Amino acid sequence: MPTFAVILEQKNDQLKARLESAYPGNSHAALSETAYLVTSNETVSDVAKTVGISGPEFIEEVLGLVLKLNGAYSGRYYTEIWDWFKNVERSEITGQPT
């Protein structure tokens, strides 16, 4: 399943609520109050519309973007995020939800 990064200029509680509702449980992970990871079979445009960055129901004060990740990642971050990536990849291989 594709993985996306949702990156905001600034924190927005309304967008966070939409994201958590649309992508419950392990379908999302928060990196910070302005950056999230989402796994979904949607397109990048659909994710942007769902969370309120674009589309007819966009949140007026939100500036942000959605990036589709290519399955490659590297860096230094909290263990929970690396575990999240592993679970997402495992679900792609097994076909089982995370």
VOPA-982826 format. One line per 2 residues: their letters; for each residue x, y, z of N, C-alpha, C. Coordinates in nm, 4 decimals. Atoms other than C-alpha are relative to their C-alpha. Layout:
BEGIN
A> X:Y:Z:X:Y:Z:X:Y:Z | ...
This chain:
BEGIN
MP> 0.0852:-0.1168:0.0000:0.0000:0.0000:0.0000:0.0900:0.1234:0.0000 | -0.0833:-0.1210:0.0046:0.1412:0.3436:-0.0846:0.0065:0.0726:0.1348
TF> -0.0207:-0.0804:-0.1198:0.2808:0.5619:0.1914:0.0199:0.1450:-0.0420 | -0.0053:-0.1421:0.0305:0.2456:0.9394:0.1943:0.0511:0.0785:0.1198
AV> -0.0377:-0.0957:-0.1040:0.3984:1.2252:0.3904:-0.0899:0.1214:-0.0158 | 0.0837:-0.1202:-0.0028:0.1600:1.5069:0.4855:0.0782:0.1034:0.0808
IL> -0.0846:-0.1008:-0.0628:0.3582:1.8210:0.5635:-0.0735:0.1338:0.0010 | 0.0723:-0.1262:-0.0174:0.2007:2.1393:0.7002:0.0954:0.1135:0.0335
EQ> -0.0780:-0.1174:-0.0372:0.3348:2.4914:0.7326:-0.0088:0.0239:0.1502 | 0.0188:-0.0153:-0.1435:0.1867:2.5098:1.0805:-0.1062:-0.0973:0.0492
KN> 0.0946:0.0908:-0.0647:-0.0141:2.2988:1.3224:-0.1435:0.0422:-0.0319 | 0.1413:-0.0274:0.0216:-0.3855:2.2683:1.2479:-0.0817:-0.1143:0.0597
DQ> 0.0768:0.1037:-0.0701:-0.6188:2.0786:1.4824:-0.1121:-0.0584:-0.0854 | 0.1079:0.0498:0.0852:-0.8998:2.0520:1.2262:0.0551:-0.1023:-0.1005
LK> -0.0604:0.0946:0.0931:-0.6694:1.8842:0.9736:0.0407:-0.1273:0.0731 | -0.0403:0.1174:-0.0791:-0.5303:1.6547:1.2420:-0.1205:-0.0894:0.0277
AR> 0.1207:0.0776:-0.0280:-0.8849:1.5463:1.3342:-0.0490:-0.0722:-0.1252 | 0.0411:0.0639:0.1254:-0.9734:1.4776:0.9690:0.0927:-0.1163:-0.0341
LE> -0.0983:0.1027:0.0312:-0.6526:1.2807:0.9186:-0.0202:-0.1217:0.0893 | 0.0184:0.1110:-0.0935:-0.7055:1.0701:1.2310:-0.1303:-0.0755:-0.0249
SA> 0.1282:0.0635:0.0296:-1.0674:1.0017:1.1343:0.0062:-0.0811:-0.1295 | -0.0066:0.0665:0.1303:-0.9914:0.9096:0.7720:0.1002:-0.1148:-0.0032
YP> -0.1062:0.1001:-0.0026:-0.6800:0.7051:0.8526:0.0209:-0.0472:0.1441 | -0.0048:0.0398:-0.1418:-0.7481:0.5398:1.1906:0.1099:-0.1015:0.0308
GN> -0.0942:0.1016:-0.0475:-0.5143:0.3245:1.3963:0.1361:0.0110:-0.0642 | -0.1332:0.0057:0.0599:-0.1968:0.2178:1.2211:0.0045:0.0521:-0.1427
SH> -0.0001:-0.0576:0.1348:-0.2994:0.3867:0.8951:0.0694:0.1349:-0.0049 | -0.0757:-0.1251:-0.0027:-0.1181:0.6992:1.0092:0.0966:-0.0008:0.1176
AA> -0.0949:-0.0204:-0.1090:0.1730:0.8047:1.2265:0.0362:0.1483:0.0013 | -0.0377:-0.1411:-0.0138:0.2492:1.1527:1.3598:0.1501:0.0099:0.0227
LS> -0.1417:-0.0292:-0.0205:0.6078:1.2700:1.3197:0.0157:0.1210:0.0900 | 0.0029:-0.1223:-0.0809:0.5276:1.6075:1.4749:-0.1404:0.0588:-0.0160
ET> 0.1310:-0.0646:0.0157:0.2348:1.8500:1.4932:-0.0204:0.0534:-0.1422 | 0.0101:-0.0496:0.1378:0.3087:1.9467:1.1309:0.0414:-0.1027:-0.1045
AY> -0.0415:0.1028:0.0954:0.4185:1.6182:0.9715:-0.0580:-0.1351:0.0392 | 0.0651:0.1280:-0.0229:0.2357:1.2882:0.9358:0.0364:-0.0966:-0.1121
LV> -0.0098:0.1054:0.0998:0.2753:0.9577:0.7548:-0.1366:-0.0650:-0.0107 | 0.1299:0.0620:0.0252:-0.0312:0.7962:0.5977:0.0213:-0.1156:-0.0970
TS> -0.0002:0.1090:0.0963:-0.0771:0.4616:0.4270:-0.1429:-0.0188:-0.0508 | 0.1326:0.0055:0.0605:-0.3664:0.4337:0.1829:0.0133:-0.0420:-0.1462
NE> 0.0030:0.0332:0.1426:-0.4613:0.3008:-0.1606:-0.0465:0.1169:-0.0851 | 0.0422:-0.1191:0.0736:-0.5685:0.6524:-0.2581:0.1155:0.0588:-0.0817
TV> -0.1026:-0.0766:0.0704:-0.3835:0.8864:-0.4926:0.0481:0.1123:0.0909 | -0.0524:-0.1120:-0.0778:-0.1725:1.1714:-0.3599:-0.1020:0.1148:0.0035
SD> 0.1024:-0.1038:0.0063:-0.4452:1.4122:-0.4732:-0.1171:-0.0314:0.0923 | 0.1095:0.0408:-0.0885:-0.7123:1.2137:-0.2872:0.0360:0.0222:0.1469
VA> -0.0429:-0.0207:-0.1385:-0.5102:1.2222:0.0366:-0.0044:0.1485:0.0339 | 0.0023:-0.1452:-0.0231:-0.4681:1.6010:0.0032:-0.1432:0.0500:0.0190
KT> 0.1409:-0.0393:-0.0142:-0.8446:1.6392:-0.0414:-0.0590:-0.0532:0.1300 | 0.0552:0.0629:-0.1197:-0.9291:1.3985:0.2412:0.0383:0.0764:0.1265
VG> -0.0455:-0.0674:-0.1221:-0.7197:1.5835:0.4995:-0.0326:0.1488:0.0016 | 0.0410:-0.1403:0.0029:-0.8296:1.9302:0.3835:0.1031:0.0972:-0.0533
IS> -0.0989:-0.0897:0.0591:-0.5251:2.0662:0.2014:-0.0503:0.0560:-0.1329 | 0.0532:-0.0451:0.1288:-0.7064:2.0899:-0.1331:-0.1418:-0.0519:-0.0177
GP> 0.1345:0.0483:0.0308:-1.0410:2.0203:-0.2961:-0.1082:0.0923:0.0493 | 0.1136:-0.0878:-0.0327:-1.3866:2.1635:-0.2389:-0.0203:0.0224:0.1503
EF> 0.0167:-0.0145:-0.1449:-1.3762:2.1102:0.1387:0.1331:0.0275:0.0694 | -0.1302:-0.0303:-0.0590:-1.0261:2.2469:0.1990:-0.0166:0.0893:0.1222
IE> -0.0013:-0.0829:-0.1206:-0.9429:2.4135:0.5299:0.0735:0.1282:-0.0361 | -0.0487:-0.1279:0.0522:-0.8902:2.7804:0.4481:0.1399:0.0389:0.0496
EV> -0.1271:-0.0485:-0.0549:-0.5962:2.8518:0.6792:0.1159:-0.1001:-0.0140 | -0.1030:0.1031:0.0112:-0.4007:2.5350:0.5900:0.0842:0.0192:-0.1260
LG> -0.0962:0.0096:0.1090:-0.0885:2.5446:0.3759:0.0795:-0.1258:0.0235 | -0.0723:0.1242:-0.0168:0.0678:2.2093:0.3170:0.0082:-0.0760:-0.1299
LV> -0.0128:0.0833:0.1182:0.1518:1.9358:0.0758:0.0030:-0.1464:0.0399 | -0.0030:0.1441:-0.0189:0.1284:1.5619:0.0366:0.0993:-0.0569:-0.1004
LK> -0.0999:0.0633:0.0847:0.4183:1.3593:-0.1003:-0.0182:-0.1506:0.0052 | 0.0039:0.1461:0.0028:0.4022:0.9978:-0.2124:0.1436:-0.0489:0.0149
LN> -0.1333:0.0532:-0.0230:0.7020:0.8107:-0.0762:0.0251:-0.1185:-0.0928 | -0.0330:0.1050:0.0968:0.8839:0.5684:-0.3030:0.0466:-0.1295:0.0649
GA> -0.0401:0.1222:-0.0689:0.9502:0.3017:-0.0407:0.1413:0.0046:0.0532 | -0.1362:-0.0152:-0.0519:1.2986:0.4289:0.0371:-0.0006:0.1086:0.1064
YS> -0.0075:-0.0988:-0.1069:1.3724:0.6103:0.3596:0.1283:-0.0224:0.0784 | -0.1221:0.0082:-0.0787:1.6694:0.6841:0.5792:-0.0001:0.1146:0.0985
GR> -0.0112:-0.1093:-0.0948:1.7551:0.8968:0.8773:0.0156:-0.0501:0.1414 | -0.0093:0.0281:-0.1432:1.7604:0.9083:1.2514:-0.1272:0.0545:0.0633
YY> 0.1265:-0.0420:-0.0585:1.4272:0.9161:1.4308:-0.0397:-0.1004:0.1076 | 0.0479:0.0860:-0.1079:1.2278:0.7523:1.7085:-0.0317:-0.1408:-0.0508
TE> 0.0199:0.1407:0.0337:1.2018:0.3715:1.7070:-0.1421:-0.0276:-0.0479 | 0.1404:0.0246:0.0363:0.8210:0.3850:1.6811:-0.0247:0.0232:-0.1486
IW> 0.0205:-0.0291:0.1420:0.8428:0.5346:1.3309:0.0617:-0.1086:-0.0864 | -0.0613:0.1092:0.0759:1.0847:0.2694:1.2036:-0.0865:-0.1256:0.0108
DW> 0.0911:0.1137:-0.0176:0.8509:0.0051:1.3498:-0.1244:0.0177:-0.0858 | 0.1179:-0.0282:0.0816:0.5578:0.1740:1.1734:0.0299:-0.0346:-0.1458
FK> -0.0390:0.0328:0.1373:0.7410:0.1517:0.8384:0.0082:-0.1517:-0.0194 | -0.0118:0.1452:0.0112:0.8218:-0.2165:0.9010:-0.1374:-0.0653:-0.0049
NV> 0.1354:0.0555:-0.0011:0.4555:-0.2917:0.9800:-0.0719:0.0263:-0.1314 | 0.0624:-0.0334:0.1283:0.3383:-0.1121:0.6660:0.0563:-0.0902:-0.1092
ER> -0.0619:0.0863:0.1008:0.5882:-0.3051:0.4536:-0.0435:-0.1448:0.0164 | 0.0426:0.1374:-0.0253:0.4924:-0.6342:0.6180:-0.1421:-0.0220:-0.0523
SE> 0.1381:0.0155:0.0470:0.1256:-0.5731:0.5379:-0.0052:-0.0038:-0.1523 | -0.0050:0.0053:0.1453:0.2192:-0.5143:0.1723:0.0374:-0.1396:-0.0481
IT> -0.0476:0.1330:0.0385:0.3966:-0.8504:0.1566:-0.1044:-0.1061:0.0325 | 0.0928:0.1048:-0.0439:0.1411:-1.0556:0.3509:-0.1435:0.0250:-0.0432
GQ> 0.1386:-0.0329:0.0332:-0.1722:-0.8730:0.2417:-0.0861:0.0203:0.1225 | 0.0732:-0.0181:-0.1248:-0.2721:-0.8436:0.6076:0.0104:0.1457:0.0435
PT> -0.0071:-0.1382:-0.0500:-0.3605:-0.5026:0.7555:0.0988:0.0120:0.1158 | -0.0960:-0.0247:-0.1086:-0.1132:-0.3448:0.9952:-0.0698:0.0031:0.1326
